[in-house]
Amino acid sequence: MSPLTPAPSASPTHQDPSRPPQHLQQLRAPTGSIAASVAASPSTTTTTRSYGQPNSSRSAPEQAVSSTSSPANTASISACTKASHVETKTLHFPDLAFHLHNEHRLAGQSQSQPQPQVVTKMTKCVTHKTRLLGQSHWVNAVTVLSDIIDLLQRYLRDPTSKLLVTEKRCKRLAKVIKARRRPPWPCPPTPELPNRLVCDALVECYLDTSEAIFRVLHIPSFRRDYEAVWDRSRDPDPAFLVQLKLVLAIGSAAYDPGFSLRPHAMRWVYEAQTWLSAPEFKSRLNIPALQTNILVLMARQAAGVGEDMVWTSMGTTVRIAIYMGLHRDTAGLGLATVTFLVAEMRRRLWNTILELTLQSSLISGAPPLINLDEFDTEPPGNFDDDQLSDQGGEDPMPRPEGHFTQTTIAIALRGLFPQRLAVAKHLNDLSSRLAYSETLNLDAQLREAYRALTHRLQTCRTPQKGPSDLELRIVDLILRWYSIVLHFPFFAPSLREAEFAFSRRVVVENALRLWRTAFPRPLSLPDDSADDPLARIAINGSGFFRTTAVQGLVGIALELKTLAREEQVLSLGPVEMRPDLLLALDDFKLWAWKSLETGQTNAKCYLVASIVHAQFEAARKGLRQEDTQAFMLKEAEAAEERALGLLEEIEARGRQPEGDAVVDVGVDLGPGLDLPAGLSVDWDYLVSYQESVAGCNYC
């Protein structure tokens, strides 16, 4: 039996309910672990309960132990009748609290060992405010930084602390900046657009990055409708203008290094949300409306509009698609009236919905809520968009598998969907027990599928045609993310237990490679990263890269600390650290700062990055432990002061003269779309199904 395989439940042994069962006394956190540092903090409380078992079936001693909160310095665990127990620890910070639900993994019983024995302990999930954040959420990674958490708790709870005072000022400024950027609600769509040159550039940014991976549009039809927008003799189609603005919003994250169009991108998202929120239901069950739903979710992540809540909205989009029958393949439905173009678009949209479902699940730490047996839609065909036409004629033949098309990458990612879905379920489903044997099995499947994808994309690459370097880097980022989150639950235990050493190597090496994929050259060196669309998205956007970056920081920081500790034990000379990991750590601090410069308002990421960086600077200088703590605090205060100064500057730039509704974003938007006299856009939301379909060239 694997050491993490749940053992058969045993009859509970009656004991004194005032103290933990004997076999669970060893569950007290070892010195130096995050649990020990949390338990020692006066701002931490602990409660425990049996995991996966109704209260009514638990013994009296269990209920007695778990029904009361244990003292802060006690790790009290209830009697064990299942394969795991959950201990809840609360971390208190000003105005917020994090409840860490640590799961104790238990091995089986034997003649010589009649009671289950603890194998390891990990954070199963975290409750923050009204949200339950599962294993894949970045906050589960941060909780492993016990010494930094202890430092922040100590000084952020002191009302006289300079760190606390500055943090509160940063938070107030952030609220002012976000409130000023936020458009009014409702925000009715308008026909206003940036000038043609800016729009052209934004459209190309979208097509080269997002659309190249997640297929939403039929590009020839989109370009035809886009050209019609600039035709002064025609009244623009309102539904298409909403869709176009979402494309511009997504493209704006890769448009320039400073994300100068962020306020406009946010407004375009708000306009689309207003359009979709109209009390129209059946008339919106069509391909264009579904495309808009998908683009809204992607634009929210790009512009930072409720990006951490995309998973909840994703459920609505999935249900709309299912109600339209996109989860059933058109060939199996025998719909003779559906054209070949529409059939392919249905497959493409369902494929993208599956991708976004997985992505939002991992970002939110929530279950994907979809199963392989709930759909039979085939992957998209290997077609270039110009092969698909709404003009009728014979159905085109798909390109051979080794021929690269505009859909090849989407098809290749679909080949890894079963393995990645299994990873998301393994991490975030309630029924998952995170057995290490299952983790290793999923890792093997994921690696094998990744090798097949790599081989396919390599065979498609020729001097004349093939996936671009940008597309390959984006795919690499996505797939390495799955490897990191799969192994991260066992990363902290791997630093103490050799059994999980493989997870340690996977997390550290993938975090390092992922970082170099996004930023091929160190951010500390002058380079041309400002001209790299992927680097811009990594700095400007609020999507999955931010989650992965935080998890990578924690992995690299803990690896460096462990290596330094091992070097101190085995060497009499100065401690040598891996220069590649130290360089990545320097880069992370610069990335957090650049993100603030481009409009992120939460300074906590930069604060944590600065503290981690200071910890290793102290190690380089050979400071003693008490001096290291003082140095970390000094750097934390300096980081908050720098962040405060930057936020004050951003707030000052955002002030508008009274009556002035124009925001200067540093980009010449020009006159934009200028409608001729007598022409106006009809923004009547009560558009009929026939009218909305008629406005689309491929429905």
Order of alpha helices (4+ residues) and beta strands (2+ residues): alpha-beta-alpha-beta-beta-beta-beta-alpha-alpha-alpha-alpha-alpha-alpha-alpha-alpha-alpha-alpha-alpha-alpha-alpha-alpha-alpha-alpha-alpha-alpha-alpha-alpha-alpha-alpha-alpha-alpha
